[in-house]
Amino acid sequence: MDQLIEDTTTFFEAVSGVVWGPFVLIPLLFGVGLLLTIRLRGLQFRKLGAALRLGIVKRRDEGADDGDVSQFQALTTALSATVGTGNIVGVATAISIGGPGALFWMWVTGLVGMASKYTEAFLGVYYRRTDSAGEKSGGPQYYLERGIKGPLGKVLGLMFTVMAIIASFGIGNLVQGNAVAGNLEESFGVVPWVTGGVLSIAALIVLVGGIKSIGRVTAGLVPVMIVSYVVGALFILIVNVTDIPAAIALVFTDAFTGTAATGGFIGSTIIIAVQMGAARGMFSNESGMGSAAIAAAAAKTSHPVRQGLVSMTQTFIDTLVVVTFTGLVIVTTGVWRTETEAGTMTGAAFSTGLPGQWGHYIVTIALAMFAFSTVLGWSYYGERCIERLVGRRGVMPYRVVFSLAVYVGATVSLDVVWSFADVMNGLMAVPNLIGLVILSGLVARETKKYLDNDPGLSATIDEVRAFSPRSFADDVEPVGR
């Protein structure tokens, strides 16, 4: 049995190396993100401030009632799915293998990924439908089929749907439970079966209430967990403020030169830095995967552009804020040079920077909250794809099975799942990225039309309806028909 697990792990690691290698997904991610950045005329840079005000300060699109949750709740649901182990373990893994330069490529992935995130969220709202229970349902599983003419759209949509369901049990479930159980056992001596039981029951309680229940929980949990984690990291950086300039310089230089062997670090090449930065960057922010579009489609919004911009801030918060703090703490404390395992490297860095064991406890508690919120977010992604595949009757059984799977993840050694999750993430992204390119013209036209009339995102719903009278609910036909 051990040999089978080892062989399976080796197989998925090999497949992951190809999918995330320099000739497949990495150029596709960068290329599509760059193309969308150009077609949208640097939207993520021009409208970031207005988008943050709309999504975080205003929090809701006043007057808009066509949807299930507020814009802020849709944002926190998407954030709950992305701010997780990728921000703690994923960053440490990238730096431990690719060196500090990997952090730079995580930033690049985030910056161009904001354009991808905007585009997929726009399309999620533009092509959303209402299911038999009266809830909004949208995402790549719909906009690929409805937006792309002919059998290509159907094939891409089906491929995404199946891969997303499988991936929800990997990145969104087993990986999270496994990471939490391991850290709680090491920090507090909590046995894995207790962790698994608590997480499983808590998840089921929230998930049976659907997106409205998930939205309420994530709206309260996500801001608290992000702020708490960032404050702890900020304290460490203030203490080590004199080391920050050298750390940032190291990140930039090593991104283009590779990292020489030092201490317990064995060294890396530029290709490894790029590969690890891109793979873990996407694992963290999920830009280009299409998953966040599913949450965006549930938002109460007066126009796809407005929700697209709000959803875009998810990548900014995840990668340019949380990932940056994690990476700089690891580099400034010097822990990346030691022989510390990636799974505990962030905890070791916080322990080094904070007195006593407080740092390790903060990371463990943050990881537990991050992982639980990720389970909630990915459950919604999976159930919407189940609904698309077999109808509403499959939703409740999926919620129950998904909740029980958390227990499995917490109590079983799942090294193979990490490689499996990387592969599934990549296979989810491929059909979505193809669709974003094909539908980019539509998105660029509609975006320009909207922003010409409402550049500050301050228009009332009546004003929006006046200059954009078309309904974006259930009557949109595929492009070209």
Residue, then its C-alpha position, 0 to 999 in steps of 0.5 A: m500500500d505504501q508503495l502504491i501511494e509513493d508511486t501515485t505521488t510520483f506520478f502526480e508530481a510528474v504530471s504537475g511538473v508538465v502542467w506547471g512547467p515553462f511550456v504549458l500553464i505558466p506562459l498561458l497564465f501570464g499570456v492571457g493575463l497580459l492580453l486582458t491587461i492590454r485589452l482592458r487598458g490596465l483596468q486593474f491599475r486605473k480602477l483599483g481605488a474605486a473598486l476597493r471603495l465599492g467593495i470594502v467601504k460601500r459593501r453593497d450596490e444600493g438598490a440592486d436586488d437581483g442576486d443572493v448576497s451583497q457584493f461584500q459577501a460575494l467578495t468575502t466568499a471568494l476571499s474565503a476560498t483563496v486566503g488559505t493554506g496557499n498564503i501560509v504553506g504555499v508561500a513557504t513552499a515557493i520560497s523554500i524551493g524557488g528562493p526569495g525570487a519566487l515571491f516576485w513571480m507571485w506578485v507578477t502572477g497577482l498583478v496580471g491575474m487581477a485582469s483575469k479575475y475581473t474578466e471571469a467575474f464579469l462573465g460570471v454575472y453576465y451569463r448567470r442564470t436562476d436555478s430551480a430553487g430561485e438562486k443565482s448560478g453562474g461561472p465558467q460552467y455557464y459562460l463557456e457554453r453560453g458565450i462560445k458558439g458551437p461544440l467548443g463551448k460545450v466541451l470547455g464548459l463540461m471540462f471545467t465543471v468536472m475538474a472543478i468538482i474534483a478539485s473542490f475535494g483537493i484544494g478546497n477540502l482534503v488539503q485544508g483539513n490535513a494542514v489544520a490537523g497537523n498544525l493543531e497537533e504540533s502546536f496544541g497537542v490536539v489529536p487529528w480525529v478531534t480536529g477533523g470531527v469539529l471541522s466536519i460538523a461546523a462545515l455541515i452546519v454552515l453549508v446546509g444553509g447555502i450561499k446566504s449562510i456562507g456569505r454571513v459567516t465569511a463576511g464576519l470571519v474573513p476580515v477578522m482573520i486577515v487583519s489579525y494575521v497581517v497585524g502579527a506580520l506587521f509587528i515582526l516587520i517593524v521589529n526587523v525594519t532595517d532588514i526589509p530593504a535588503a529582503i526586497a532587493l533579494v526578492f528582485t535580484d533572485a527573481f532574475t538570477g536564481t538563488a545560490a545555495t546558502g545555509g540549509f537552502i540548496g539553491s535554485t535556478i530562474i526557471i524554478a523560481v518562476q515555476m514555483g512563484a506562478a504555481r503557488g501564486m495561482f494556488s493562492n489567488e486562483s486568478g484564471m481558474g474561474s472559481a471566483a466567478i461562481a461567487a461573483a455570480a451570486a452578488k446583488t449588483s446592477h452591472p457586471v462591470r461593478q461586480g467584476l471590479v469588486s471581485m478583482t480586489q480579491t487578488f490584490i488582497d490575497t497576493l499583494v497584501v497577505v502573501t507579501f506579508t508572509g513572504l517578507v516575514i520568512v525572508t527578513t527572519g532568515v528562516w528560509r535559509t534553514e532546513t525547516e520544512a515548508g509546512t512549518m516554515t511560516g510558523a517558525a518565522f513568526s516564532t523567530g520574530l515574536p516573543g515566546q511561542w506566540g508567533h507559532y500559535i498565531v500562525t496555527i490559529a490563522l491557518a485553522m481559520f483560513a482553512f475552514s473558510t476555504v472549505l466553505g468557499w470551495s463547497y459553494y463552487g463545487e455545489r454550483c458545478i454539481e447543480r450544472l451537471v445533475g440539477r438541484r437534486g445533487v446539491m444537498p448530497y454534495r454538501v453532506v459528502f463534502s463535509l464528511a470529506v473534511y474529516v478524512g483529510a484531517t485524519v489520513s496522511l495525504d501527501v499525494v493530495w498536494s500534487f493532485a491538487d496542483v494538477m486539478n487546479g491546472l486542468m481547471a484553468v485551461p478551459n477557462l483561460i481559453g474562454l477568457v481569450i475568446l470572450s475578451g472582446l465582449v468584456a472589453r467593449e462592455t467595460k469601456k461602454y460602462l466606464d465611459n458613463d460611470p468612471g467613478l463607480s458612483a452611478t445609482i441603479d436608475e442611472v445605470r439602467a438609463f445608460s445600460p438598459r439591457s438586463f444581465a439576468d437570464d436572457v443573454e444569448p451566446v456570442g454570435r447567435 
